[in-house]
Each structure stands twice: as structure tokens, then as C-alpha cells.
Amino acid sequence: MTDGACHAPASEAVPTAREIILKVIGAKRLAAWCGVSDATPYQWLSRNGDEQPIPLDYAAKIVAGARAEKLDIRPDILFPSLAGLLA
């Protein structure tokens, strides 16, 4: 007989930068916010990985674009080195 009390509740998975860019924002929208080609967000993801997925030069544009469109994004995941400053 198990009552389930010994099992920890399932924790919510933290999305990756790739998931946020591709599923929440969309590469085309991200490119428009940054003034780059539609292919550039894919290049960033393939070159940079999740440690610093998007060049910091675009942080302000992306945060502003997301706020303007009322998108719930995680700047701490998109810009790990600026996590404390973009909250």
C-alpha cells in the first residue's frame, strides 16, 4: 500500500533559451525586434548555445519588444550574464 506521501511533487521544468526563442517568441519576431535577418536567431542558437544564446547587444531590444507585446519571457535564461539586472 502506497499513499504517495513519499513521492516528491513533480517540479516544473525550466525552459531553455532555445525553447523560449522558438516556442514563445518565435525566430521571425525576434529577428524583427533586433533588426536582423530571419536566419540570424537560428545562427545565434547554433553558435552560442544556452550559456549566452543571444548577443548582449540585443538585450534591451528584446526585453522591450517582449514587454510591448505582453509576452512572458525569462530574461534570466536568454541573458544569463545579466540575470540580476533585467528583472
N, CA, C and O atoms as CSV, one atom per row, in Angstrom:
chain,resi,resn,atom,element,x,y,z
A,1,MET,N,N,0.835,-1.186,0.000
A,1,MET,CA,C,0.000,0.000,0.000
A,1,MET,C,C,0.877,1.246,0.000
A,1,MET,O,O,1.687,1.453,0.903
A,2,THR,N,N,0.705,2.041,-0.993
A,2,THR,CA,C,1.421,3.309,-1.027
A,2,THR,C,C,0.419,4.434,-1.054
A,2,THR,O,O,-0.600,4.370,-1.742
A,3,ASP,N,N,0.717,5.443,-0.312
A,3,ASP,CA,C,-0.205,6.579,-0.272
A,3,ASP,C,C,0.325,7.771,-1.056
A,3,ASP,O,O,-0.343,8.802,-1.130
A,4,GLY,N,N,1.501,7.652,-1.637
A,4,GLY,CA,C,2.041,8.739,-2.440
A,4,GLY,C,C,2.736,9.814,-1.619
A,4,GLY,O,O,3.322,10.732,-2.192
A,5,ALA,N,N,2.687,9.726,-0.306
A,5,ALA,CA,C,3.292,10.755,0.526
A,5,ALA,C,C,4.810,10.766,0.441
A,5,ALA,O,O,5.449,11.778,0.726
A,6,CYS,N,N,5.381,9.638,0.048
A,6,CYS,CA,C,6.841,9.580,-0.013
A,6,CYS,C,C,7.383,10.142,-1.319
A,6,CYS,O,O,8.595,10.303,-1.466
A,7,HIS,N,N,6.539,10.429,-2.227
A,7,HIS,CA,C,6.975,10.948,-3.524
A,7,HIS,C,C,6.980,12.469,-3.524
A,7,HIS,O,O,6.018,13.110,-3.099
A,8,ALA,N,N,8.074,13.030,-4.005
A,8,ALA,CA,C,8.170,14.488,-4.112
A,8,ALA,C,C,7.296,14.957,-5.267
A,8,ALA,O,O,7.173,14.258,-6.272
A,9,PRO,N,N,6.697,16.116,-5.138
A,9,PRO,CA,C,5.883,16.636,-6.241
A,9,PRO,C,C,6.770,16.902,-7.456
A,9,PRO,O,O,7.935,17.281,-7.332
A,10,ALA,N,N,6.197,16.697,-8.601
A,10,ALA,CA,C,6.940,16.940,-9.847
A,10,ALA,C,C,7.249,18.424,-9.952
A,10,ALA,O,O,6.363,19.265,-9.797
A,11,SER,N,N,8.509,18.738,-10.215
A,11,SER,CA,C,8.882,20.142,-10.346
A,11,SER,C,C,8.672,20.584,-11.790
A,11,SER,O,O,8.753,19.786,-12.723
A,12,GLU,N,N,8.409,21.843,-11.941
A,12,GLU,CA,C,8.180,22.401,-13.262
A,12,GLU,C,C,9.524,22.554,-13.973
A,12,GLU,O,O,10.467,23.115,-13.416
A,13,ALA,N,N,9.602,22.065,-15.176
A,13,ALA,CA,C,10.847,22.138,-15.937
A,13,ALA,C,C,11.135,23.576,-16.344
A,13,ALA,O,O,10.238,24.298,-16.782
A,14,VAL,N,N,12.374,23.983,-16.200
A,14,VAL,CA,C,12.789,25.318,-16.606
A,14,VAL,C,C,13.071,25.285,-18.109
A,14,VAL,O,O,13.849,24.452,-18.574
A,15,PRO,N,N,12.449,26.181,-18.866
A,15,PRO,CA,C,12.673,26.168,-20.312
A,15,PRO,C,C,14.097,26.598,-20.656
A,15,PRO,O,O,14.748,27.309,-19.890
A,16,THR,N,N,14.556,26.166,-21.791
A,16,THR,CA,C,15.871,26.594,-22.274
A,16,THR,C,C,15.694,27.838,-23.130
A,16,THR,O,O,14.580,28.189,-23.517
A,17,ALA,N,N,16.793,28.491,-23.416
A,17,ALA,CA,C,16.747,29.660,-24.295
A,17,ALA,C,C,16.179,29.271,-25.656
A,17,ALA,O,O,15.390,30.014,-26.239
A,18,ARG,N,N,16.578,28.114,-26.156
A,18,ARG,CA,C,16.082,27.624,-27.450
A,18,ARG,C,C,14.558,27.507,-27.437
A,18,ARG,O,O,13.897,27.922,-28.389
A,19,GLU,N,N,13.999,26.945,-26.364
A,19,GLU,CA,C,12.546,26.799,-26.267
A,19,GLU,C,C,11.848,28.153,-26.206
A,19,GLU,O,O,10.811,28.354,-26.840
A,20,ILE,N,N,12.417,29.076,-25.446
A,20,ILE,CA,C,11.808,30.408,-25.352
A,20,ILE,C,C,11.815,31.099,-26.717
A,20,ILE,O,O,10.815,31.680,-27.138
A,21,ILE,N,N,12.947,31.025,-27.391
A,21,ILE,CA,C,13.066,31.697,-28.688
A,21,ILE,C,C,12.166,31.058,-29.732
A,21,ILE,O,O,11.470,31.763,-30.463
A,22,LEU,N,N,12.170,29.750,-29.810
A,22,LEU,CA,C,11.427,29.079,-30.872
A,22,LEU,C,C,9.938,28.909,-30.577
A,22,LEU,O,O,9.122,28.961,-31.497
A,23,LYS,N,N,9.571,28.707,-29.311
A,23,LYS,CA,C,8.176,28.410,-28.987
A,23,LYS,C,C,7.383,29.589,-28.443
A,23,LYS,O,O,6.175,29.677,-28.661
A,24,VAL,N,N,8.046,30.491,-27.742
A,24,VAL,CA,C,7.330,31.612,-27.126
A,24,VAL,C,C,7.444,32.870,-27.987
A,24,VAL,O,O,6.436,33.462,-28.373
A,25,ILE,N,N,8.666,33.265,-28.278
A,25,ILE,CA,C,8.881,34.491,-29.053
A,25,ILE,C,C,8.693,34.233,-30.540
A,25,ILE,O,O,7.925,34.926,-31.206
A,26,GLY,N,N,9.385,33.251,-31.046
A,26,GLY,CA,C,9.400,32.982,-32.484
A,26,GLY,C,C,10.606,33.663,-33.108
A,26,GLY,O,O,10.871,34.837,-32.849
A,27,ALA,N,N,11.326,32.928,-33.922
A,27,ALA,CA,C,12.561,33.457,-34.515
A,27,ALA,C,C,12.300,34.670,-35.401
A,27,ALA,O,O,13.091,35.613,-35.412
A,28,LYS,N,N,11.206,34.651,-36.133
A,28,LYS,CA,C,10.900,35.770,-37.034
A,28,LYS,C,C,10.610,37.046,-36.237
A,28,LYS,O,O,11.075,38.124,-36.606
A,29,ARG,N,N,9.863,36.931,-35.174
A,29,ARG,CA,C,9.544,38.089,-34.327
A,29,ARG,C,C,10.816,38.618,-33.663
A,29,ARG,O,O,11.039,39.828,-33.604
A,30,LEU,N,N,11.646,37.701,-33.165
A,30,LEU,CA,C,12.908,38.091,-32.542
A,30,LEU,C,C,13.787,38.839,-33.540
A,30,LEU,O,O,14.393,39.856,-33.202
A,31,ALA,N,N,13.852,38.335,-34.763
A,31,ALA,CA,C,14.650,38.995,-35.804
A,31,ALA,C,C,14.120,40.402,-36.071
A,31,ALA,O,O,14.903,41.337,-36.238
A,32,ALA,N,N,12.808,40.557,-36.113
A,32,ALA,CA,C,12.214,41.879,-36.358
A,32,ALA,C,C,12.554,42.847,-35.229
A,32,ALA,O,O,12.903,43.999,-35.487
A,33,TRP,N,N,12.458,42.395,-33.988
A,33,TRP,CA,C,12.797,43.254,-32.847
A,33,TRP,C,C,14.239,43.721,-32.922
A,33,TRP,O,O,14.552,44.861,-32.579
A,34,CYS,N,N,15.120,42.826,-33.378
A,34,CYS,CA,C,16.558,43.118,-33.378
A,34,CYS,C,C,17.042,43.768,-34.663
A,34,CYS,O,O,18.179,44.235,-34.729
A,35,GLY,N,N,16.196,43.805,-35.687
A,35,GLY,CA,C,16.607,44.388,-36.960
A,35,GLY,C,C,17.632,43.537,-37.690
A,35,GLY,O,O,18.530,44.066,-38.344
A,36,VAL,N,N,17.498,42.204,-37.579
A,36,VAL,CA,C,18.416,41.276,-38.241
A,36,VAL,C,C,17.610,40.373,-39.178
A,36,VAL,O,O,16.380,40.409,-39.173
A,37,SER,N,N,18.300,39.572,-39.972
A,37,SER,CA,C,17.604,38.665,-40.892
A,37,SER,C,C,16.879,37.564,-40.112
A,37,SER,O,O,17.197,37.299,-38.952
A,38,ASP,N,N,15.912,36.933,-40.758
A,38,ASP,CA,C,15.149,35.863,-40.119
A,38,ASP,C,C,16.028,34.675,-39.733
A,38,ASP,O,O,15.689,33.930,-38.813
A,39,ALA,N,N,17.138,34.494,-40.418
A,39,ALA,CA,C,18.030,33.363,-40.140
A,39,ALA,C,C,18.945,33.612,-38.929
A,39,ALA,O,O,19.472,32.665,-38.344
A,40,THR,N,N,19.129,34.860,-38.564
A,40,THR,CA,C,20.088,35.197,-37.507
A,40,THR,C,C,19.778,34.553,-36.162
A,40,THR,O,O,20.707,34.043,-35.536
A,41,PRO,N,N,18.529,34.537,-35.667
A,41,PRO,CA,C,18.281,33.866,-34.381
A,41,PRO,C,C,18.688,32.387,-34.394
A,41,PRO,O,O,19.178,31.876,-33.387
A,42,TYR,N,N,18.493,31.704,-35.506
A,42,TYR,CA,C,18.912,30.302,-35.605
A,42,TYR,C,C,20.435,30.200,-35.549
A,42,TYR,O,O,20.980,29.276,-34.946
A,43,GLN,N,N,21.113,31.149,-36.180
A,43,GLN,CA,C,22.576,31.159,-36.136
A,43,GLN,C,C,23.064,31.390,-34.713
A,43,GLN,O,O,24.010,30.741,-34.267
A,44,TRP,N,N,22.420,32.315,-33.996
A,44,TRP,CA,C,22.802,32.555,-32.608
A,44,TRP,C,C,22.670,31.283,-31.788
A,44,TRP,O,O,23.571,30.934,-31.026
A,45,LEU,N,N,21.554,30.593,-31.943
A,45,LEU,CA,C,21.323,29.384,-31.160
A,45,LEU,C,C,22.330,28.289,-31.489
A,45,LEU,O,O,22.805,27.587,-30.596
A,46,SER,N,N,22.653,28.145,-32.761
A,46,SER,CA,C,23.586,27.076,-33.121
A,46,SER,C,C,25.022,27.412,-32.719
A,46,SER,O,O,25.801,26.508,-32.415
A,47,ARG,N,N,25.378,28.675,-32.713
A,47,ARG,CA,C,26.753,29.077,-32.376
A,47,ARG,C,C,26.975,29.250,-30.885
A,47,ARG,O,O,28.023,28.869,-30.363
A,48,ASN,N,N,26.005,29.816,-30.200
A,48,ASN,CA,C,26.231,30.260,-28.834
A,48,ASN,C,C,25.732,29.313,-27.756
A,48,ASN,O,O,26.275,29.323,-26.651
A,49,GLY,N,N,24.735,28.506,-28.025
A,49,GLY,CA,C,24.200,27.606,-27.006
A,49,GLY,C,C,23.450,28.360,-25.919
A,49,GLY,O,O,23.145,29.543,-26.066
A,50,ASP,N,N,23.159,27.670,-24.841
A,50,ASP,CA,C,22.357,28.253,-23.767
A,50,ASP,C,C,23.152,29.088,-22.773
A,50,ASP,O,O,22.554,29.748,-21.922
A,51,GLU,N,N,24.483,29.082,-22.852
A,51,GLU,CA,C,25.275,29.877,-21.923
A,51,GLU,C,C,25.110,31.373,-22.193
A,51,GLU,O,O,25.006,32.154,-21.247
A,52,GLN,N,N,25.085,31.778,-23.426
A,52,GLN,CA,C,24.830,33.163,-23.832
A,52,GLN,C,C,24.205,33.108,-25.222
A,52,GLN,O,O,24.856,33.442,-26.212
A,53,PRO,N,N,22.940,32.687,-25.295
A,53,PRO,CA,C,22.308,32.404,-26.574
A,53,PRO,C,C,22.153,33.595,-27.513
A,53,PRO,O,O,22.191,33.433,-28.732
A,54,ILE,N,N,21.984,34.766,-26.962
A,54,ILE,CA,C,21.764,35.955,-27.784
A,54,ILE,C,C,22.836,36.976,-27.424
A,54,ILE,O,O,23.107,37.190,-26.242
A,55,PRO,N,N,23.452,37.609,-28.420
A,55,PRO,CA,C,24.445,38.640,-28.103
A,55,PRO,C,C,23.843,39.727,-27.205
A,55,PRO,O,O,22.707,40.154,-27.411
A,56,LEU,N,N,24.599,40.157,-26.229
A,56,LEU,CA,C,24.108,41.143,-25.265
A,56,LEU,C,C,23.702,42.458,-25.903
A,56,LEU,O,O,22.912,43.204,-25.325
A,57,ASP,N,N,24.226,42.757,-27.085
A,57,ASP,CA,C,23.867,43.999,-27.771
A,57,ASP,C,C,22.364,44.104,-28.022
A,57,ASP,O,O,21.842,45.203,-28.206
A,58,TYR,N,N,21.675,42.979,-28.030
A,58,TYR,CA,C,20.249,42.962,-28.365
A,58,TYR,C,C,19.345,42.825,-27.145
A,58,TYR,O,O,18.125,42.758,-27.297
A,59,ALA,N,N,19.903,42.781,-25.957
A,59,ALA,CA,C,19.114,42.553,-24.748
A,59,ALA,C,C,17.996,43.584,-24.576
A,59,ALA,O,O,16.841,43.215,-24.361
A,60,ALA,N,N,18.325,44.847,-24.667
A,60,ALA,CA,C,17.311,45.894,-24.446
A,60,ALA,C,C,16.192,45.824,-25.476
A,60,ALA,O,O,15.021,45.993,-25.134
A,61,LYS,N,N,16.545,45.576,-26.734
A,61,LYS,CA,C,15.524,45.489,-27.785
A,61,LYS,C,C,14.581,44.318,-27.550
A,61,LYS,O,O,13.373,44.437,-27.756
A,62,ILE,N,N,15.127,43.198,-27.123
A,62,ILE,CA,C,14.304,42.005,-26.922
A,62,ILE,C,C,13.405,42.167,-25.702
A,62,ILE,O,O,12.220,41.840,-25.760
A,63,VAL,N,N,13.943,42.656,-24.622
A,63,VAL,CA,C,13.124,42.868,-23.422
A,63,VAL,C,C,12.023,43.890,-23.726
A,63,VAL,O,O,10.878,43.696,-23.317
A,64,ALA,N,N,12.349,44.961,-24.427
A,64,ALA,CA,C,11.343,45.977,-24.774
A,64,ALA,C,C,10.279,45.399,-25.703
A,64,ALA,O,O,9.090,45.660,-25.521
A,65,GLY,N,N,10.695,44.620,-26.692
A,65,GLY,CA,C,9.742,44.010,-27.614
A,65,GLY,C,C,8.802,43.055,-26.913
A,65,GLY,O,O,7.602,43.050,-27.186
A,66,ALA,N,N,9.332,42.252,-26.018
A,66,ALA,CA,C,8.506,41.300,-25.274
A,66,ALA,C,C,7.517,42.029,-24.369
A,66,ALA,O,O,6.349,41.649,-24.284
A,67,ARG,N,N,7.980,43.057,-23.707
A,67,ARG,CA,C,7.073,43.820,-22.830
A,67,ARG,C,C,5.985,44.519,-23.635
A,67,ARG,O,O,4.826,44.548,-23.219
A,68,ALA,N,N,6.346,45.079,-24.776
A,68,ALA,CA,C,5.364,45.767,-25.619
A,68,ALA,C,C,4.267,44.813,-26.101
A,68,ALA,O,O,3.111,45.206,-26.254
A,69,GLU,N,N,4.644,43.569,-26.333
A,69,GLU,CA,C,3.674,42.578,-26.804
A,69,GLU,C,C,3.133,41.715,-25.666
A,69,GLU,O,O,2.433,40.730,-25.897
A,70,LYS,N,N,3.467,42.098,-24.443
A,70,LYS,CA,C,2.997,41.416,-23.233
A,70,LYS,C,C,3.308,39.921,-23.251
A,70,LYS,O,O,2.481,39.093,-22.868
A,71,LEU,N,N,4.520,39.596,-23.705
A,71,LEU,CA,C,4.983,38.213,-23.688
A,71,LEU,C,C,5.695,37.935,-22.379
A,71,LEU,O,O,6.501,38.739,-21.912
A,72,ASP,N,N,5.396,36.812,-21.804
A,72,ASP,CA,C,6.042,36.403,-20.560
A,72,ASP,C,C,7.299,35.616,-20.920
A,72,ASP,O,O,7.238,34.418,-21.196
A,73,ILE,N,N,8.440,36.306,-20.912
A,73,ILE,CA,C,9.701,35.644,-21.229
A,73,ILE,C,C,10.588,35.637,-20.004
A,73,ILE,O,O,10.322,36.337,-19.027
A,74,ARG,N,N,11.640,34.845,-20.058
A,74,ARG,CA,C,12.591,34.752,-18.966
A,74,ARG,C,C,13.904,35.389,-19.389
A,74,ARG,O,O,14.753,34.707,-19.963
A,75,PRO,N,N,14.100,36.686,-19.121
A,75,PRO,CA,C,15.364,37.328,-19.480
A,75,PRO,C,C,16.571,36.670,-18.816
A,75,PRO,O,O,17.672,36.698,-19.364
A,76,ASP,N,N,16.370,36.078,-17.639
A,76,ASP,CA,C,17.481,35.426,-16.960
A,76,ASP,C,C,17.976,34.198,-17.721
A,76,ASP,O,O,19.126,33.792,-17.553
A,77,ILE,N,N,17.130,33.607,-18.550
A,77,ILE,CA,C,17.540,32.468,-19.368
A,77,ILE,C,C,18.112,32.948,-20.699
A,77,ILE,O,O,19.098,32.392,-21.183
A,78,LEU,N,N,17.510,33.961,-21.288
A,78,LEU,CA,C,18.002,34.483,-22.552
A,78,LEU,C,C,19.333,35.206,-22.392
A,78,LEU,O,O,20.174,35.178,-23.291
A,79,PHE,N,N,19.521,35.850,-21.250
A,79,PHE,CA,C,20.736,36.626,-20.985
A,79,PHE,C,C,21.272,36.273,-19.598
A,79,PHE,O,O,21.162,37.086,-18.680
A,80,PRO,N,N,21.847,35.086,-19.423
A,80,PRO,CA,C,22.286,34.640,-18.097
A,80,PRO,C,C,23.253,35.605,-17.404
A,80,PRO,O,O,23.207,35.746,-16.182
A,81,SER,N,N,24.104,36.253,-18.147
A,81,SER,CA,C,25.080,37.153,-17.515
A,81,SER,C,C,24.436,38.435,-16.997
A,81,SER,O,O,25.047,39.150,-16.203
A,82,LEU,N,N,23.223,38.738,-17.430
A,82,LEU,CA,C,22.510,39.940,-16.962
A,82,LEU,C,C,21.314,39.594,-16.082
A,82,LEU,O,O,20.451,40.443,-15.856
A,83,ALA,N,N,21.252,38.377,-15.589
A,83,ALA,CA,C,20.070,37.880,-14.870
A,83,ALA,C,C,19.606,38.831,-13.767
A,83,ALA,O,O,18.405,39.077,-13.658
A,84,GLY,N,N,20.479,39.358,-12.970
A,84,GLY,CA,C,20.093,40.231,-11.861
A,84,GLY,C,C,19.697,41.632,-12.286
A,84,GLY,O,O,19.003,42.331,-11.548
A,85,LEU,N,N,20.132,42.049,-13.470
A,85,LEU,CA,C,19.879,43.419,-13.917
A,85,LEU,C,C,18.589,43.582,-14.714
A,85,LEU,O,O,18.053,44.688,-14.795
A,86,LEU,N,N,18.080,42.497,-15.304
A,86,LEU,CA,C,16.925,42.590,-16.188
A,86,LEU,C,C,15.606,42.199,-15.518
A,86,LEU,O,O,14.585,42.110,-16.201
A,87,ALA,N,N,15.596,41.974,-14.252
A,87,ALA,CA,C,14.387,41.525,-13.568
A,87,ALA,C,C,13.295,42.559,-13.587
A,87,ALA,O,O,12.213,42.324,-13.049
